[in-house]
Amino acid sequence: MSDALAWLGRGTLGWLRALGHAAFFFVDLLRFTPAALRRWPLVLAQIHLIGNHSLLIIAASGLAVGFVLALQMYYALVTYGAAESLGLVVNLALLRELGPVVTALLFAGRAGTSLTAEIGLMKAGEQLAAMELMAVDPRARVLAPRFLGGIVSMPILALVFSTVGILGAYVLAVLLIGVDAGNFWSIMQNRVDVWRDLGNGIVKSMVFGVICSFVALYQGYEAQPTPAGVSAATTRSVVIASLAVLGMDFILTALMFSTP
């Protein structure tokens, strides 16, 4: 019994120590972010690398989700004679929930792993140590522009995902199934609120951008400078970022949409 308690205590202390270290790293990253705003060429380059290179998988996933969502919702709504509400249901589902969340998960799997591997390889190649020897803080020069680029890219990618998903739902529902196009768009325009639905979705995606970018950069910066260490850090980055996004999504949804 005493051995189990000792093991539990060591595990808890180790977890709290790691959490505190990550919190200090996050504070340092926020402290260096304003300086990155003055280095727009670096930030724009990261937005291109992070956002533009993720555009294909985001658009393809949004189109597939729009097709499947429209098909499933049509079969459910037509049973109750509410097929004219298909456009509204698809729009709200994409803008409020699926757009930000699925984009964040894809971002963690594609751009997050790329960031973790890049920073981990720079550490393994002693490039970060060389910057420190030249009195250049790598967190300000390397990490902060990437952090800011991830935060800016995520809402744009989420909007692309939702837009392509809505267009995909329109193609399937109106052109293939035969839902009235006027009903599809008119009820959507009347019932979707720009600030409550679209605005909250953008806020969600920005929060997810902070989470995914921070986790990816932290795991890369703290990775063991070996091939196995970088590989393990990349795996941890995807797992931790995905779980954090899902947990934060529940909290944000409860705060944003708890009142009618």
C-alpha positions, -999 to 999 in steps of 0.1 A, spaced: 0 0 0 28 24 9 46 16 -24 14 24 -43 10 57 -25 46 66 -31 42 58 -68 11 79 -70 28 108 -52 58 107 -75 35 106 -105 14 135 -93 45 156 -84 60 149 -118 28 158 -136 25 191 -116 61 199 -123 56 194 -161 24 214 -160 42 243 -142 71 242 -167 47 243 -196 28 272 -180 61 292 -176 69 284 -212 35 297 -224 40 329 -204 74 334 -220 59 327 -254 32 354 -249 59 378 -237 78 374 -269 47 375 -292 44 414 -294 80 416 -307 70 391 -334 44 416 -346 72 439 -357 87 411 -378 59 407 -403 80 390 -430 87 361 -406 51 359 -395 38 360 -431 62 333 -441 49 311 -413 12 319 -422 21 307 -457 38 275 -445 13 267 -419 -19 278 -436 -14 275 -473 2 241 -471 -28 229 -450 -54 243 -474 -58 212 -496 -66 188 -467 -89 214 -451 -109 220 -482 -111 183 -491 -123 174 -456 -148 203 -455 -163 191 -488 -166 155 -476 -181 166 -443 -206 188 -461 -217 159 -483 -221 135 -454 -238 160 -431 -263 171 -457 -271 135 -466 -276 124 -430 -295 154 -419 -318 152 -449 -328 116 -441 -335 127 -405 -354 159 -413 -375 145 -441 -390 120 -416 -405 149 -397 -414 170 -427 -387 196 -420 -364 191 -450 -366 229 -457 -345 234 -426 -316 214 -440 -295 245 -449 -299 260 -414 -289 227 -397 -259 222 -418 -248 259 -415 -251 259 -377 -234 226 -373 -204 237 -394 -201 273 -381 -206 265 -345 -190 231 -340 -176 210 -369 -157 238 -387 -135 249 -357 -131 215 -341 -124 194 -372 -101 221 -385 -82 221 -352 -78 183 -353 -65 184 -389 -43 213 -380 -28 193 -351 -22 164 -373 -7 182 -402 8 216 -393 13 207 -356 35 177 -363 54 198 -389 62 224 -363 72 199 -336 95 180 -360 110 213 -373 118 226 -339 129 192 -326 153 188 -356 167 223 -350 174 214 -314 190 181 -324 211 200 -349 221 224 -322 208 254 -341 189 266 -311 220 263 -289 240 283 -315 214 311 -313 217 312 -276 255 314 -279 250 345 -301 227 360 -274 196 354 -296 167 339 -277 153 312 -300 119 316 -284 117 352 -297 133 346 -331 120 311 -340 90 302 -318 71 334 -315 66 340 -353 54 304 -356 31 308 -327 15 339 -341 13 323 -376 -6 294 -362 -31 317 -343 -38 337 -375 -40 307 -398 -65 287 -377 -96 310 -381 -89 314 -418 -87 276 -423 -119 271 -402 -138 296 -424 -125 278 -455 -137 245 -441 -171 258 -432 -176 276 -465 -166 245 -486 -188 223 -464 -218 246 -469 -212 246 -507 -208 208 -507 -241 205 -487 -258 227 -513 -245 206 -542 -258 174 -527 -291 187 -513 -302 210 -541 -286 196 -573 -287 159 -564 -315 153 -540 -338 181 -552 -343 203 -521 -356 237 -530 -327 261 -534 -347 291 -521 -356 273 -489 -320 261 -485 -306 297 -485 -334 318 -472 -339 301 -438 -302 301 -434 -300 339 -440 -329 345 -416 -318 323 -387 -280 325 -386 -267 353 -364 -234 368 -375 -221 375 -340 -235 346 -321 -229 318 -346 -201 330 -369 -184 352 -343 -183 325 -316 -170 300 -342 -141 324 -350 -133 328 -313 -133 290 -309 -109 286 -338 -86 313 -324 -85 295 -290 -78 262 -308 -50 279 -327 -34 290 -295 -36 255 -281 -24 236 -311 5 260 -318 16 261 -282 16 223 -278 34 218 -310 61 243 -302 65 232 -266 69 196 -275 94 204 -302 114 227 -279 115 202 -251 121 171 -273 151 149 -267 178 158 -294 177 123 -309 156 108 -338 136 88 -313 131 118 -291 118 139 -320 95 111 -331 81 107 -296 75 145 -293 57 145 -326 33 118 -314 28 135 -280 20 168 -299 -9 153 -318 -23 134 -289 -21 163 -264 -34 189 -288 -63 168 -299 -74 160 -264 -70 197 -253 -91 209 -283 -119 184 -275 -119 194 -238 -118 231 -245 -145 228 -271 -169 215 -244 -160 244 -221 -164 270 -248 -197 255 -261 -211 256 -226 -201 292 -221 -212 305 -255 -244 286 -262 -258 278 -227 -284 306 -231 -309 307 -260 
